[in-house]
Each structure stands twice: as structure tokens, then as C-alpha cells.
């Protein structure tokens, strides 16, 4: 698995794939638009935590 994108690459309004807490073991990805960025540091080993427009929260794995 490649490194998750750093915070400076993630912008509000872009389309991303996140992994939600309950999906971390299965690796199930959820697609959506970033509503807000929840992680304050520029990098996190498991991905920057964001909230999607749908209200789902997870860590960004890919930028689409």
C-alpha cells in the first residue's frame, strides 16, 4: 500500500477515497467529497482524517 497523501495535497471540495474506522481491517474504501479536514498535522501514517459531505469520517487513502 502506498503512502497516504499529505495534508497539503488535500483540499476541501476534492474527491477522495477514505477508509472508515470500521473498515480498517477489510480495507473497504468510501468515495466522497471533502467537507472538512480534521487532522491538524501535515502528515499521518494512516492518512489525514477528513469529513465527507455525506457526514462520513475517515482517513484519506487516495485522491481521485
N, C-alpha and C positions, 0 to 999 in steps of 0.2 A: 504494500500500500504506500502510495507516495505521500509526502508531507502535506499536511493541510495548508491551505492558503493563509498568509499572514493578514493581520487586521487592516493594514494599509491597502490591501487589494480588494477588500470587501466594502461595498458602498450600499447605502440604503437605496432600494429600488431595483437592485440587480437580482437576477435569477440564480439560485444556488441549489445544491443538494445538501441536506443536513442529515445527521444521524441523531435520532431522539434517544433519550436516556434508556428507554425500554428496548430499543433496537440495537444497542451497542454490541451485544453478543452475536446477533444474527447479521449485523451489518446492513440491515434494511435502510435504504435511503429515502428521504422525503423531499420532494421538489417544491420550491416556492420562491416568493419574492421577499427580500429582506425588509422588514418593517423597522427594526432597531437592532443595534449591536450591543450585546450585554457584557462582553469581555473587555476590560479596560487595557490590558497589556497588548502589545503588538503581536505577540506570538503565544500560542498554547499548543503543547504537543498533541492534544486530541482534537484541536480545531477551535476556532473562535466561536463562542456561543452567541447565537442570534435568535431573535423572534421573527417569525414569518408573518405576512399579512393574515394568514389563516389562524394566527394565535399559537401555532406550534413552536416549541422551543427546542433547539438542538445545536450541535456543533457542525460548522461548515466543513464539508469534505471536498466539494468541487464547486467551482464557479462555472455556470453554463453560458 
